[in-house]
Amino acid sequence: MEIKQTCVAGTMESSDIMVTLEPGGNGIEIELKSNVKAQFGKEILRAITETLEEFDVKNARVTAVDKGALDCTIRARVKTALSRAGGKAALNWKV
């Protein structure tokens, strides 16, 4: 999937994550901001990366601002941002 435009999904509320996707040209670049990065940063990055790989995203810049989101929320926010950024009307929403 090609990222065609910059899009955002999620909020800055507690237990959520705000994911911003932008077109990129150098593979997948992820910037993670989280109060729990030391404890859960690897898991958050893995959830983001696996979701991007599931939709065959090769080039994208991702900014994720985490406020304690669960894995299922992270994946849902990435999928929502992908649906907006890729111009797709519908994605496979299985979790």
Phi and psi in degrees as a GROMACS rama.xvg file:
@    title "Ramachandran Plot"
@    xaxis  label "Phi"
@    yaxis  label "Psi"
@TYPE xy
-99.1998  132.965  GLU-2
-81.8324  113.596  ILE-3
-95.0359  -23.8935  LYS-4
-152.772  160.951  GLN-5
-75.9543  132.497  THR-6
-143.38  156.545  CYS-7
-127.528  143.998  VAL-8
-140.442  142.586  ALA-9
101.944  -178.992  GLY-10
-135.557  176.74  THR-11
-98.4308  16.5833  MET-12
-75.1992  159.229  GLU-13
-58.6057  140.993  SER-14
69.6276  23.0985  SER-15
-130.206  177.645  ASP-16
-144.155  137.513  ILE-17
-102.145  119.889  MET-18
-112.503  124.144  VAL-19
-113.228  125.562  THR-20
-111.04  135.648  LEU-21
-133.094  152.155  GLU-22
-59.4385  143.245  PRO-23
-136.748  167.152  GLY-24
-129.013  -0.904125  GLY-25
-124.041  50.1439  ASN-26
78.6818  -154.459  GLY-27
-96.8393  122.018  ILE-28
-118.258  123.544  GLU-29
-122.459  126.497  ILE-30
-110.381  120.2  GLU-31
-112.986  126.975  LEU-32
-118.161  120.388  LYS-33
-158.398  140.797  SER-34
-70.4887  -19.413  ASN-35
-111.873  24.8691  VAL-36
-59.0288  -40.1021  LYS-37
-62.2536  -37.001  ALA-38
-86.2077  -41.1628  GLN-39
-125.605  9.59076  PHE-40
-56.6756  -43.0799  GLY-41
-62.8564  -41.2794  LYS-42
-67.8942  -39.3428  GLU-43
-64.4667  -47.4139  ILE-44
-62.3298  -38.1136  LEU-45
-64.3371  -43.4582  ARG-46
-61.9434  -41.9368  ALA-47
-65.2194  -49.395  ILE-48
-62.8536  -45.1045  THR-49
-62.3447  -38.128  GLU-50
-67.5982  -41.6122  THR-51
-62.7981  -42.0408  LEU-52
-64.418  -36.5618  GLU-53
-58.5964  -32.0238  GLU-54
-104.604  17.616  PHE-55
55.2706  42.4866  ASP-56
-82.6974  124.419  VAL-57
-102.65  -33.378  LYS-58
-134.315  119.626  ASN-59
-166.594  148.55  ALA-60
-106.355  127.117  ARG-61
-120.662  129.866  VAL-62
-116.856  122.967  THR-63
-121.731  123.794  ALA-64
-113.069  104.013  VAL-65
-93.5989  137.446  ASP-66
-123.246  36.3532  LYS-67
93.0224  30.4493  GLY-68
-72.3036  145.782  ALA-69
-77.2885  163.289  LEU-70
-54.1966  -45.0955  ASP-71
-63.5881  -34.7166  CYS-72
-69.9494  -42.2293  THR-73
-59.1702  -48.8127  ILE-74
-63.8211  -39.642  ARG-75
-65.2774  -40.1245  ALA-76
-66.6392  -40.2261  ARG-77
-64.9131  -43.2469  VAL-78
-62.4574  -41.2081  LYS-79
-63.3739  -45.7391  THR-80
-61.4936  -39.7877  ALA-81
-61.5444  -41.7222  LEU-82
-64.1633  -33.6184  SER-83
-79.1217  -41.611  ARG-84
-76.0976  -28.7134  ALA-85
-94.5471  -2.68935  GLY-86
71.2221  20.6755  GLY-87
-89.047  136.604  LYS-88
-75.7517  -31.5041  ALA-89
-148.426  142.727  ALA-90
-120.391  167.198  LEU-91
-74.173  107.708  ASN-92
-91.1656  16.6313  TRP-93
-64.5755  146.271  LYS-94
